[in-house]
């Protein structure tokens, strides 16, 4: 049994997110999956704006059977502290982050999982934007 940690904003939760969380939980081999959820303030510092606030995104993640705990992500630098405090065995991110967190290998195994094809938060946001631009009257 292992402890797996991943991070994200998880705004506009979609099938790709669920697949990533399921694969991450599978890596735990009966252990636990912890999700570091980007706070609204941290997203703002990255120039990102969420459609749902932190509290709502946390509620959604906690309702997913693969997720055992949700912790706030407030800074880029907290990952090492979280890994140590949570006794993390495996750090997981989507492969769009490939190579960005390799320095964490000195603390735990770093794994990049393939993204789900044909779905992303960016594509969902573009579709919403397009729908908002249409005058349905």
BELURCOR-V36146 format. One line per field, one symbol per residue. phi: phi as a letter, one per 30 degrees, with the letter a starting at -180 (. if undefined). A space follows every 10 residues. Layout:
phi=???
This chain:
phi=.bccbbbldh dhebeddddd dddddeddhj dccccdcedd ddeddcicbd dcdeeddded ddddddccab bdccbddded ddeddchdcb cbbdddceid bdddedcadc bccddddiba dddddddddd ddddddd
